[in-house]
Each structure stands twice: as structure tokens, then as C-alpha cells.
Amino acid sequence: MNTDTPAVLVLEDGTRYEGKAFGAQGTSFGELVFNTGMTGYQETLTDPSYAGQIVVMTAPHIGNTGMNHDDEESRRIWVEGFVVRDVARRPSNYRSEVSLPDELAQQGIVGISGVDTRAITLLLREAGVMRAGIFSGPQAALDATEQLDQVVNQPVMTGQNLSAQVSVQTTRVVQAVGPRLGALAVIDLGIKESTVHHLAARGFDVHVMPETSQWSDIDAISPIAVFYSNGPGDPSASDRHVAILRETLTQGVPFFGICFGNQLLGRALGFDTYKLKYGHRGINQPVLDTLSGGVEITAQNHGFAVEVPRGEVVDSPAGFGRVEVSHVSLNDDVVEGLRALDRPAFSVQYHPEAAAGPHDSTYLFDRFREMVTDYLAQPSRGGRQ
């Protein structure tokens, strides 16, 4: 690994951080965000929700366990660029198959090391996330004004629909493990592989469907439930997925959504979404379960949130009955979960599959299974076998 090649990180406000190139060389552009996880960099890199973003790791030493195929959360690395303080000179783990720099280089991902990631994080916390670019190799020598012009000419995240970039192109089916409940329609907006495994382990035949799917495609598999995954982009730019979800609610089919799916449930119920200043990204985010009073430490990756009144039952503006906030962030009171009281539907803003992260929230997959089995036990509600 050549650690002497220059690189520079340029933010849209003109701030510059000079460092060393690693991974692929060239340029990369995206929304600059920070992740507070001490571990799990491979799961972060392969999380499709990071499409369109350059990720800063706040942990100072990254790459010491290398990369392996077993821990990948999707078919490729999705981050636009990777920013670290120190990159491991060599991996040291018996499961490692390739070093982090080599894997980034192989997949064409531009990285920069040797920069003050704490200073970058503090800047983003104060000013909010912003567009940025990494320029490495010969591109690092470009005039600073030209580099900044390239950064500010990039699109902002607000208004972007990125699900088409990360979704599967054709439906794939993962068979249920153990006693089978039936077909689960999963709209792939950027799903993580660990989520698929958790759903299959609860007895669902998991049909991972393209984001282009229509309600007719979902109905064709006679689903016993519908699931919306995590994913990148602005939920306000996904009206088509909101319309399908409203059809799901109208039909009374059970629904569970996580992360982006939580935001889309909020919009389907008639509530607004908004962009957070710097978002929640990491594996140490505390969340209060308003129903039980318990606290969960959760894995999160989102830059948008749902605006719903906390601490009270409200009526769905879209006419789907009563709704309550089921979870809130203990850091900033952001809505972290929704529960429909007159429809079999709920969602959470975080990632209960715990890849990488704590296992506090995996019970939500069991809650989903119980909701579906209750639904199937009531033929008058249209349960399907």
C-alpha cells in the first residue's frame, strides 16, 4: 500500500483537509456524513443506505480486521468515498480475506487517510452535513478553486430518489427457515442481507422485489405481509412507494418498515418528513420504547426523519385511523418508530438486524411475526394462506 500519494478532502464551505490517498485514486463526490461506530466498518461500507455519501469514521483506527465475504451486507460497497484518521497497514484477523485498501481499490472507491476526523466531525455537527469531494493522486494537485467548483456543482441530497441505484433488478426468493408462514413481499429500497436472514428465520418466504414493483406485482404472490427496507435518498422523492404502501394499508395487509421504510410509512399515513442537521449514523444510538419504558441501544443510518406529535395518539391525516409514536431518540427526541392502532402496521427508524451493532432490537422481527400470525388467525380480516 502506497501511503505517500497525496489526497485532499474539500467541503462545500471551502474547508480543506490534506492527507494521503488509499484505495482507488481519482475523485469522488457526495454528501459528507460521519459514523460513530467503533466497529463494523465493513457493514457500513456495504450498507446500500450510504449510496451518494462520503463517510467519515470517527473511530481513529480503521481496517485492522480486513474484509471478508461473510460480513458483507450487500453485493458491493456503496459509499462514494471513505475518510479515516489511520488506516491499518496490514489486517490482523483470521477471518480476513483481503485488506481494506485493496478492496476499496478493487471496487474503485476513493479514500483518504491522515486527516483529523474529530475536527471534521465537529464541523459537521455545528454546520450540518454538506457536499464534499476527495481528490487524490494527480487530482490532488488541481487548483483549489477548481476543486471547490466541482464540489459545489454536485447535487444536494434533498430531493434525490436513489433506490433505483441500489435495488435488485429481478425478484429473488429466500426460503423460510423452519415452519413456513407464507410469502412476504419485501420492497428492496436498499436492504441489508442480515435483514433478509432474520425474516427467513421467522418463517417467511422472503420475496426480495425490485423497487420498481407495483401493487399488482405484490398481489401476484399472495403475500401475508409487506416489508419496506432501509435505503438511501429523500423520502419525499418516493411518492410511488408511498402510493403502494397506502394500497397495502387499505387492503389491511400487515406491514413492517425499517429506516427508510419508517419514513415512507409516515408519509403514507399523511405526515411530513424533514432533513436532519447531521443525521444519526452509528451503532450506539439510545432509543426509548414509549410503550414499555425500556431503552434500546440501536444501529442507525439516516439523514431524514418523520414529524409526528410525540406523547399522544393522533389521527392519520391520510385517513388510516389512529397513530402513535412508539420510539423516540434519547439524544434529540427524533421520532424513531410508529405504530398504527387501527391497521396492522408499525415501523422503526433504526436497524434491528444489528449488523454491525447491538442486539437490543431483534425482538422486533418476532413482534412482526406475531402480528402476522394474529392476522392469519382472523379470516374475516382477509388473511391469506
WOGI-V924143 format. One record per helix or strand. SS is the DSSP state (H for helix, E for strand). FROM is the first residue (numbers start at 1). TO is the last residue. If there is no record, write none. Layout:
BEGIN
ss = <SS | SS>
from = <FROM | FROM>
to = <TO | TO>
END
This chain:
BEGIN
ss = <E | E | E | H | H | E | E | E | E | E | E | H | E | H | E | H | H | H | E | E | H | E | H | E | H | H | E | H | E | E | E | E | E | E | H | H>
from = <6 | 16 | 27 | 41 | 48 | 53 | 61 | 67 | 81 | 86 | 98 | 100 | 110 | 117 | 130 | 137 | 144 | 163 | 172 | 182 | 193 | 204 | 215 | 225 | 235 | 239 | 254 | 260 | 272 | 295 | 314 | 322 | 335 | 345 | 363 | 379>
to = <11 | 24 | 35 | 45 | 50 | 57 | 62 | 67 | 83 | 87 | 98 | 106 | 113 | 127 | 136 | 141 | 152 | 166 | 174 | 187 | 201 | 209 | 219 | 228 | 237 | 251 | 258 | 268 | 289 | 307 | 315 | 329 | 340 | 348 | 376 | 381>
END
